[in-house]
């Protein structure tokens, strides 16, 4: 069975919904950002010390391993947007885009530092990144509004996946 892969912008709820969905389906859950940090270093540190190209190389390795493992996979916000990544992930998994708007990203981000947004993210920067990634995210097999209740969203996703995985 192909893995269920959650894509979308940072703060879309991929980890929260992914965990709940994996529990509902009785399959393993992998958050690729958590896995990168477990294997290498905090993401912010990787960006600062090794740069984005090296971070993306490490990310690609982790995503590839996660796709081989199966289950439910939550990708980092930029993983699906890297050259060639969308095609490969779409071929190897069932992809769901958790769509979120710029205002919700800013609400959810709080004071957490995000390497591509910095310590004080602006609506303009979030919108710029969103607009650049949305055409790729839109290639997902299903698009879900991520503003609702995470449990209800996970339930809806699990039902869809169970039917789509046949």
Z-matrix of the N, CA and C atoms (Angstrom, degrees):
N
C 1 1.447
C 2 1.527 1 109.29
N 3 1.325 2 115.72 1 134.03
C 4 1.463 3 119.99 2 178.77
C 5 1.524 4 109.74 3 -67.41
N 6 1.337 5 116.91 4 146.43
C 7 1.465 6 119.29 5 177.12
C 8 1.522 7 111.28 6 -69.81
N 9 1.314 8 115.14 7 157.20
C 10 1.460 9 122.67 8 172.08
C 11 1.516 10 106.66 9 -93.57
N 12 1.325 11 117.01 10 120.34
C 13 1.454 12 122.13 11 -175.13
C 14 1.527 13 109.17 12 -114.18
N 15 1.326 14 115.60 13 123.00
C 16 1.464 15 121.09 14 178.60
C 17 1.526 16 109.16 15 -97.84
N 18 1.319 17 115.03 16 124.32
C 19 1.457 18 121.30 17 178.27
C 20 1.519 19 108.53 18 -120.78
N 21 1.306 20 115.45 19 163.08
C 22 1.454 21 120.88 20 178.00
C 23 1.506 22 110.35 21 148.48
N 24 1.298 23 114.95 22 174.01
C 25 1.451 24 121.47 23 -175.95
C 26 1.526 25 110.43 24 -70.52
N 27 1.332 26 116.26 25 161.33
C 28 1.460 27 120.83 26 175.74
C 29 1.524 28 109.36 27 -55.17
N 30 1.308 29 115.83 28 144.62
C 31 1.467 30 123.48 29 178.77
C 32 1.526 31 113.40 30 71.26
N 33 1.324 32 117.85 31 17.05
C 34 1.467 33 120.70 32 177.37
C 35 1.524 34 111.67 33 -78.77
N 36 1.332 35 116.96 34 -15.75
C 37 1.459 36 120.04 35 -178.88
C 38 1.514 37 113.63 36 98.83
N 39 1.320 38 117.46 37 17.67
C 40 1.466 39 121.14 38 -176.87
C 41 1.523 40 112.26 39 -59.09
N 42 1.322 41 117.59 40 -41.75
C 43 1.464 42 120.91 41 -179.39
C 44 1.520 43 110.93 42 -68.62
N 45 1.302 44 117.44 43 -47.97
C 46 1.466 45 121.31 44 -178.69
C 47 1.526 46 110.68 45 -62.06
N 48 1.314 47 116.68 46 -51.53
C 49 1.461 48 121.12 47 -178.72
C 50 1.531 49 110.22 48 -66.75
N 51 1.318 50 116.29 49 -39.47
C 52 1.465 51 120.21 50 180.00
C 53 1.518 52 112.78 51 -61.14
N 54 1.317 53 116.63 52 -44.79
C 55 1.475 54 120.69 53 178.18
C 56 1.526 55 111.09 54 -60.57
N 57 1.319 56 115.77 55 -47.61
C 58 1.466 57 120.82 56 179.98
C 59 1.530 58 111.34 57 -62.65
N 60 1.305 59 116.47 58 -41.39
C 61 1.463 60 121.17 59 -179.45
C 62 1.530 61 110.44 60 -66.68
N 63 1.315 62 116.83 61 -42.72
C 64 1.474 63 120.53 62 178.68
C 65 1.527 64 110.66 63 -61.64
N 66 1.331 65 116.72 64 -41.35
C 67 1.470 66 120.06 65 177.01
C 68 1.521 67 110.34 66 -61.05
N 69 1.311 68 116.10 67 -44.97
C 70 1.469 69 121.36 68 -179.72
C 71 1.521 70 110.94 69 -61.53
N 72 1.331 71 117.04 70 -40.13
C 73 1.467 72 121.81 71 -178.56
C 74 1.526 73 113.15 72 -83.78
N 75 1.343 74 117.28 73 -15.24
C 76 1.460 75 120.84 74 -177.74
C 77 1.519 76 113.13 75 70.88
N 78 1.336 77 115.73 76 37.43
C 79 1.465 78 121.08 77 -179.53
C 80 1.522 79 108.93 78 -126.18
N 81 1.330 80 118.05 79 163.97
C 82 1.468 81 120.83 80 178.28
C 83 1.522 82 111.67 81 -67.00
N 84 1.331 83 115.11 82 156.81
C 85 1.453 84 122.51 83 176.35
C 86 1.522 85 109.10 84 -122.66
N 87 1.330 86 115.63 85 135.90
C 88 1.465 87 121.59 86 176.74
C 89 1.523 88 108.31 87 -130.71
N 90 1.324 89 116.16 88 127.16
C 91 1.459 90 122.28 89 170.63
C 92 1.522 91 105.13 90 -103.32
N 93 1.315 92 117.35 91 115.39
C 94 1.470 93 119.27 92 -173.66
C 95 1.529 94 112.30 93 -66.39
N 96 1.334 95 118.14 94 -31.41
C 97 1.469 96 119.02 95 176.30
C 98 1.529 97 110.42 96 -65.10
N 99 1.330 98 116.92 97 -43.37
C 100 1.470 99 120.40 98 177.21
C 101 1.518 100 111.08 99 -61.78
N 102 1.310 101 116.14 100 -39.37
C 103 1.466 102 120.92 101 -179.35
C 104 1.532 103 110.92 102 -67.16
N 105 1.315 104 117.24 103 -40.21
C 106 1.472 105 120.84 104 176.64
C 107 1.522 106 109.36 105 -60.36
N 108 1.313 107 116.14 106 -45.63
C 109 1.470 108 119.75 107 -179.12
C 110 1.526 109 111.30 108 -65.95
N 111 1.323 110 117.18 109 -37.36
C 112 1.465 111 120.84 110 178.81
C 113 1.533 112 110.96 111 -65.05
N 114 1.317 113 116.79 112 -40.95
C 115 1.463 114 121.46 113 -175.93
C 116 1.531 115 113.92 114 -84.11
N 117 1.337 116 116.96 115 -28.41
C 118 1.463 117 118.90 116 -170.13
C 119 1.531 118 114.01 117 -125.28
N 120 1.300 119 116.98 118 -71.63
C 121 1.474 120 121.66 119 -176.35
C 122 1.520 121 107.19 120 -175.90
N 123 1.336 122 117.34 121 167.67
C 124 1.464 123 118.76 122 174.27
C 125 1.529 124 110.86 123 -55.60
N 126 1.319 125 116.10 124 143.18
C 127 1.464 126 120.70 125 -176.47
C 128 1.521 127 111.99 126 -58.47
N 129 1.307 128 116.45 127 -42.88
C 130 1.467 129 120.20 128 179.13
C 131 1.533 130 110.34 129 -58.41
N 132 1.322 131 116.36 130 -40.45
C 133 1.468 132 121.03 131 178.80
C 134 1.526 133 111.22 132 -67.72
N 135 1.323 134 117.28 133 -41.06
C 136 1.471 135 120.63 134 178.51
C 137 1.530 136 110.75 135 -60.80
N 138 1.332 137 116.32 136 -44.73
C 139 1.467 138 119.60 137 177.92
C 140 1.521 139 110.39 138 -60.73
N 141 1.336 140 116.66 139 -43.36
C 142 1.467 141 121.11 140 -175.85
C 143 1.518 142 112.80 141 -70.97
N 144 1.329 143 117.78 142 -39.99
C 145 1.464 144 120.15 143 -173.74
C 146 1.520 145 114.14 144 -95.73
N 147 1.322 146 117.49 145 -30.05
C 148 1.465 147 120.00 146 -176.65
C 149 1.521 148 113.72 147 -114.18
N 150 1.321 149 116.71 148 -16.37
C 151 1.463 150 121.14 149 179.35
C 152 1.522 151 112.52 150 88.22
N 153 1.318 152 114.42 151 163.04
C 154 1.468 153 119.71 152 -178.02
C 155 1.529 154 113.35 153 -63.24
N 156 1.354 155 120.16 154 -41.34
C 157 1.469 156 118.14 155 -179.66
C 158 1.536 157 113.25 156 -57.67
N 159 1.326 158 117.45 157 -41.65
C 160 1.467 159 119.95 158 179.21
C 161 1.525 160 110.49 159 -69.95
N 162 1.337 161 116.64 160 -38.98
C 163 1.461 162 118.85 161 175.83
C 164 1.524 163 110.13 162 -59.05
N 165 1.315 164 117.53 163 -45.08
C 166 1.477 165 120.87 164 -178.75
C 167 1.514 166 111.70 165 -64.62
N 168 1.326 167 117.90 166 -33.89
C 169 1.468 168 120.78 167 176.73
C 170 1.527 169 109.57 168 -64.26
N 171 1.327 170 116.21 169 -47.51
C 172 1.463 171 120.77 170 178.50
C 173 1.529 172 110.57 171 -62.39
N 174 1.308 173 115.56 172 -41.12
C 175 1.467 174 120.57 173 179.32
C 176 1.530 175 110.41 174 -60.68
N 177 1.322 176 116.28 175 -43.55
C 178 1.482 177 120.49 176 -179.37
C 179 1.525 178 110.24 177 -60.49
N 180 1.333 179 117.47 178 -40.85
C 181 1.475 180 120.92 179 178.00
C 182 1.529 181 110.88 180 -62.37
N 183 1.323 182 116.55 181 -44.27
C 184 1.462 183 121.29 182 -178.74
C 185 1.531 184 110.15 183 -66.78
N 186 1.316 185 117.73 184 -41.41
C 187 1.462 186 121.23 185 178.95
C 188 1.529 187 109.88 186 -63.28
N 189 1.313 188 116.90 187 -43.52
C 190 1.463 189 120.61 188 178.70
C 191 1.533 190 110.99 189 -59.41
N 192 1.314 191 117.10 190 -46.23
C 193 1.469 192 120.74 191 178.72
C 194 1.525 193 110.90 192 -63.18
N 195 1.331 194 117.39 193 -40.43
C 196 1.465 195 120.85 194 179.36
C 197 1.527 196 110.89 195 -64.17
N 198 1.315 197 117.26 196 -40.77
C 199 1.464 198 120.74 197 178.72
C 200 1.527 199 111.30 198 -63.23
N 201 1.321 200 117.02 199 -34.30
C 202 1.470 201 120.77 200 176.61
C 203 1.525 202 111.15 201 -70.73
N 204 1.330 203 116.99 202 -32.16
C 205 1.461 204 121.41 203 -177.02
C 206 1.526 205 112.76 204 -74.49
N 207 1.317 206 116.91 205 -34.94
C 208 1.461 207 120.40 206 -179.81
C 209 1.514 208 112.71 207 87.81
N 210 1.328 209 115.88 208 -166.57
C 211 1.446 210 121.40 209 -177.97
C 212 1.515 211 111.34 210 83.34
N 213 1.324 212 115.66 211 -148.01
C 214 1.461 213 122.52 212 177.91
C 215 1.524 214 107.58 213 -107.64
N 216 1.325 215 115.50 214 130.92
C 217 1.461 216 121.61 215 -175.87
C 218 1.523 217 109.33 216 -124.42
N 219 1.324 218 116.98 217 126.34
C 220 1.466 219 122.25 218 173.09
C 221 1.514 220 107.76 219 -102.06
N 222 1.317 221 116.33 220 118.09
C 223 1.464 222 121.00 221 179.98
C 224 1.517 223 110.93 222 -89.68
N 225 1.335 224 115.71 223 151.46
C 226 1.453 225 120.33 224 170.27
C 227 1.515 226 109.04 225 -61.43
N 228 1.318 227 117.05 226 154.91
C 229 1.456 228 122.33 227 -173.79
C 230 1.514 229 115.55 228 -54.85
N 231 1.334 230 118.28 229 -32.84
C 232 1.458 231 120.69 230 -177.37
C 233 1.519 232 114.99 231 -97.79
N 234 1.320 233 118.17 232 -6.76
C 235 1.470 234 120.98 233 -174.24
C 236 1.524 235 113.00 234 -60.32
N 237 1.308 236 117.07 235 -43.23
C 238 1.467 237 121.98 236 -177.35
C 239 1.526 238 111.62 237 -71.56
N 240 1.332 239 116.28 238 -21.56
C 241 1.464 240 122.03 239 -175.01
C 242 1.528 241 113.54 240 -89.78
N 243 1.316 242 117.97 241 -1.26
C 244 1.454 243 120.40 242 -179.09
C 245 1.531 244 110.10 243 -77.26
N 246 1.335 245 118.10 244 151.01
C 247 1.468 246 120.91 245 -176.90
C 248 1.534 247 112.15 246 -51.94
N 249 1.326 248 115.84 247 124.86
C 250 1.455 249 122.38 248 177.33
C 251 1.518 250 115.34 249 80.72
N 252 1.324 251 117.64 250 -15.04
C 253 1.469 252 120.24 251 -174.98
C 254 1.523 253 112.32 252 -66.10
N 255 1.322 254 118.00 253 -44.40
C 256 1.462 255 120.39 254 -177.03
C 257 1.526 256 110.90 255 -58.48
N 258 1.325 257 117.38 256 -46.12
C 259 1.466 258 120.31 257 -179.56
C 260 1.524 259 111.38 258 -58.95
N 261 1.314 260 115.71 259 -46.51
C 262 1.461 261 120.19 260 -178.36
C 263 1.528 262 111.57 261 -65.07
N 264 1.311 263 116.83 262 -45.41
C 265 1.467 264 120.82 263 -177.55
C 266 1.521 265 110.71 264 -67.25
N 267 1.334 266 117.51 265 -40.39
C 268 1.462 267 121.01 266 177.69
C 269 1.524 268 111.43 267 -62.76
N 270 1.322 269 117.35 268 -35.53
C 271 1.468 270 121.02 269 179.75
C 272 1.531 271 111.99 270 -73.66
N 273 1.324 272 116.85 271 -30.05
C 274 1.464 273 120.50 272 -173.37
C 275 1.523 274 114.50 273 -100.25
N 276 1.326 275 117.87 274 -11.35
C 277 1.457 276 119.82 275 -176.83
C 278 1.510 277 112.64 276 -143.50
N 279 1.323 278 115.55 277 173.41
C 280 1.462 279 122.89 278 171.04
C 281 1.518 280 104.33 279 -97.94
N 282 1.327 281 117.17 280 117.59
C 283 1.463 282 121.85 281 -168.48
C 284 1.529 283 111.64 282 -106.58
N 285 1.328 284 115.00 283 129.99
C 286 1.463 285 122.23 284 176.50
C 287 1.520 286 109.09 285 -119.45
N 288 1.329 287 115.44 286 128.40
C 289 1.467 288 121.25 287 175.91
C 290 1.509 289 108.54 288 -95.54
N 291 1.327 290 116.55 289 119.10
C 292 1.452 291 121.94 290 172.09
C 293 1.529 292 106.54 291 -91.09
N 294 1.311 293 115.11 292 102.28
C 295 1.462 294 121.62 293 -173.40
C 296 1.531 295 110.65 294 -84.91
N 297 1.319 296 115.57 295 133.07
C 298 1.459 297 121.98 296 -179.45
C 299 1.528 298 108.26 297 -141.10
N 300 1.327 299 116.53 298 145.84
C 301 1.461 300 120.99 299 179.96
C 302 1.518 301 112.19 300 -90.52
N 303 1.316 302 115.27 301 167.35
C 304 1.466 303 121.82 302 -176.48
C 305 1.528 304 111.86 303 -59.34
N 306 1.320 305 117.68 304 -42.38
C 307 1.467 306 119.78 305 -178.50
C 308 1.524 307 111.16 306 -61.80
N 309 1.326 308 116.40 307 -42.00
C 310 1.467 309 120.33 308 179.83
C 311 1.525 310 110.31 309 -67.02
N 312 1.318 311 117.88 310 -37.88
C 313 1.469 312 120.93 311 176.60
C 314 1.524 313 109.83 312 -58.41
N 315 1.318 314 116.45 313 -47.83
C 316 1.462 315 120.66 314 -178.97
C 317 1.530 316 111.43 315 -63.62
N 318 1.326 317 117.38 316 -39.32
C 319 1.473 318 121.16 317 176.95
C 320 1.524 319 110.80 318 -61.29
N 321 1.322 320 115.35 319 -48.08
C 322 1.461 321 120.60 320 -174.49
C 323 1.520 322 113.00 321 -75.31
N 324 1.316 323 117.37 322 -29.34
C 325 1.469 324 120.69 323 -177.29
C 326 1.521 325 111.23 324 -66.89
N 327 1.325 326 116.32 325 -34.09
C 328 1.461 327 119.47 326 -179.89
C 329 1.515 328 110.94 327 55.42
N 330 1.338 329 115.98 328 -131.81
C 331 1.464 330 119.54 329 -178.61
C 332 1.528 331 112.72 330 -101.76
N 333 1.338 332 117.08 331 14.12
C 334 1.466 333 119.85 332 177.44
C 335 1.528 334 110.05 333 -71.80
N 336 1.310 335 116.48 334 134.57
C 337 1.462 336 121.14 335 178.18
C 338 1.524 337 108.44 336 -81.42
N 339 1.308 338 115.62 337 129.68
C 340 1.459 339 122.31 338 176.43
C 341 1.522 340 106.72 339 -117.39
N 342 1.336 341 118.23 340 126.69
C 343 1.472 342 119.88 341 -173.70
C 344 1.523 343 115.34 342 -51.88
N 345 1.317 344 117.89 343 -39.20
C 346 1.467 345 118.73 344 -177.53
C 347 1.526 346 113.04 345 -85.96
N 348 1.335 347 116.75 346 -8.64
C 349 1.465 348 120.20 347 179.54
C 350 1.519 349 112.86 348 -111.71
N 351 1.323 350 117.50 349 -22.76
C 352 1.447 351 121.04 350 -177.85
C 353 1.520 352 112.19 351 83.15
N 354 1.310 353 115.28 352 -172.19
C 355 1.462 354 121.05 353 -175.87
C 356 1.520 355 112.58 354 -78.94
N 357 1.318 356 117.41 355 -21.59
C 358 1.463 357 120.72 356 -178.01
C 359 1.532 358 108.90 357 -132.16
N 360 1.348 359 116.83 358 76.73
C 361 1.465 360 119.38 359 -175.48
C 362 1.528 361 112.23 360 -65.58
N 363 1.313 362 115.03 361 143.18
C 364 1.461 363 120.81 362 177.80
C 365 1.529 364 109.25 363 -106.38
N 366 1.319 365 114.67 364 156.83
C 367 1.461 366 119.75 365 177.74
C 368 1.533 367 109.27 366 -60.88
N 369 1.320 368 117.27 367 -36.66
C 370 1.461 369 121.62 368 -178.89
C 371 1.530 370 111.41 369 -63.19
N 372 1.342 371 116.15 370 -44.34
C 373 1.472 372 119.52 371 -179.56
C 374 1.523 373 111.00 372 -67.32
N 375 1.320 374 117.41 373 -42.77
C 376 1.465 375 120.97 374 177.92
C 377 1.528 376 109.64 375 -61.13
N 378 1.326 377 116.72 376 -46.39
C 379 1.469 378 120.96 377 -179.69
C 380 1.523 379 111.05 378 -61.40
N 381 1.336 380 116.71 379 -42.02
C 382 1.470 381 121.31 380 179.05
C 383 1.533 382 110.76 381 -59.08
N 384 1.329 383 116.64 382 -48.36
C 385 1.467 384 120.31 383 179.39
C 386 1.530 385 111.44 384 -65.65
N 387 1.331 386 116.59 385 -42.78
C 388 1.466 387 120.32 386 178.31
C 389 1.528 388 111.19 387 -58.30
N 390 1.314 389 116.52 388 -48.98
C 391 1.462 390 120.20 389 -178.48
C 392 1.523 391 112.33 390 -61.08
N 393 1.327 392 116.22 391 -34.98
C 394 1.455 393 119.88 392 178.06
C 395 1.519 394 113.35 393 -70.19
N 396 1.321 395 116.88 394 -30.81
C 397 1.468 396 120.64 395 -175.74
C 398 1.521 397 114.59 396 -95.60
N 399 1.315 398 117.24 397 -25.59
C 400 1.460 399 120.14 398 -173.35
C 401 1.525 400 114.74 399 -56.06
N 402 1.352 401 119.85 400 -38.69
C 403 1.467 402 117.62 401 178.20
C 404 1.538 403 112.58 402 -60.86
N 405 1.307 404 117.06 403 -32.77
C 406 1.467 405 119.66 404 177.09
C 407 1.523 406 110.49 405 -75.31
N 408 1.337 407 117.13 406 -47.12
C 409 1.460 408 120.03 407 178.11
C 410 1.532 409 110.73 408 -56.00
N 411 1.323 410 116.92 409 -36.32
C 412 1.468 411 121.71 410 -176.62
C 413 1.525 412 112.99 411 -65.35
N 414 1.308 413 117.81 412 -11.41
C 415 1.467 414 121.24 413 177.30
C 416 1.533 415 112.01 414 -79.35
N 417 1.320 416 116.90 415 -5.30
C 418 1.464 417 121.26 416 -179.28
C 419 1.528 418 110.56 417 -57.63
N 420 1.326 419 115.45 418 157.83
C 421 1.458 420 121.27 419 179.17
C 422 1.526 421 112.40 420 -69.39
N 423 1.319 422 116.99 421 -27.10
C 424 1.459 423 122.19 422 177.49
C 425 1.532 424 107.86 423 -146.61
N 426 1.333 425 115.17 424 145.92
C 427 1.459 426 121.97 425 178.56
C 428 1.523 427 107.70 426 -119.73
N 429 1.326 428 116.13 427 127.78
C 430 1.458 429 121.33 428 -179.26
C 431 1.518 430 110.05 429 -127.15
N 432 1.323 431 116.34 430 137.50
C 433 1.459 432 121.93 431 176.40
C 434 1.520 433 107.84 432 -72.48
N 435 1.325 434 117.48 433 122.68
C 436 1.466 435 122.15 434 -174.35
C 437 1.526 436 113.36 435 -91.82
N 438 1.319 437 117.87 436 13.44
C 439 1.458 438 120.47 437 -179.08
C 440 1.523 439 113.28 438 -83.06
N 441 1.314 440 117.75 439 -16.10
C 442 1.458 441 120.95 440 -174.70
C 443 1.516 442 114.05 441 -82.77
N 444 1.328 443 114.26 442 -168.26
C 445 1.457 444 122.99 443 179.21
C 446 1.529 445 110.04 444 -65.61
N 447 1.340 446 118.69 445 125.70
C 448 1.465 447 120.95 446 -177.87
C 449 1.534 448 113.41 447 -59.14
N 450 1.328 449 117.51 448 -37.44
C 451 1.468 450 120.28 449 -179.92
C 452 1.526 451 110.80 450 -65.49
N 453 1.329 452 116.57 451 -44.40
C 454 1.466 453 120.35 452 178.31
C 455 1.530 454 110.64 453 -64.57
N 456 1.312 455 116.06 454 -39.18
C 457 1.464 456 120.63 455 178.57
C 458 1.532 457 110.58 456 -64.89
N 459 1.325 458 117.02 457 -43.60
C 460 1.470 459 121.06 458 178.11
C 461 1.522 460 110.98 459 -62.74
N 462 1.294 461 116.49 460 -39.59
C 463 1.465 462 121.03 461 178.79
C 464 1.525 463 110.77 462 -63.48
N 465 1.317 464 115.80 463 -47.15
C 466 1.471 465 120.55 464 178.84
C 467 1.523 466 110.83 465 -61.29
N 468 1.316 467 116.31 466 -41.95
C 469 1.454 468 121.75 467 179.59
C 470 1.528 469 111.69 468 -65.21
N 471 1.317 470 116.62 469 -42.49
C 472 1.475 471 120.90 470 178.89
C 473 1.521 472 111.25 471 -62.05
N 474 1.320 473 117.07 472 -42.12
C 475 1.465 474 120.93 473 178.53
C 476 1.526 475 110.03 474 -63.45
N 477 1.340 476 116.28 475 -46.40
C 478 1.461 477 120.01 476 178.20
C 479 1.528 478 110.84 477 -59.14
N 480 1.328 479 115.81 478 -48.22
C 481 1.464 480 120.19 479 -177.16
C 482 1.517 481 111.41 480 -62.19
N 483 1.313 482 117.58 481 -43.75
C 484 1.464 483 120.51 482 179.79
C 485 1.529 484 110.78 483 -58.45
N 486 1.314 485 116.93 484 -37.46
C 487 1.467 486 120.32 485 177.80
C 488 1.514 487 112.66 486 -77.09
N 489 1.320 488 117.11 487 -36.67
C 490 1.470 489 121.49 488 -177.59
C 491 1.527 490 111.95 489 -76.27
N 492 1.319 491 117.47 490 -24.43
C 493 1.465 492 120.77 491 -174.97
C 494 1.522 493 112.82 492 -78.98
N 495 1.312 494 117.05 493 -9.99
C 496 1.474 495 119.58 494 -177.88
C 497 1.509 496 112.02 495 -68.27
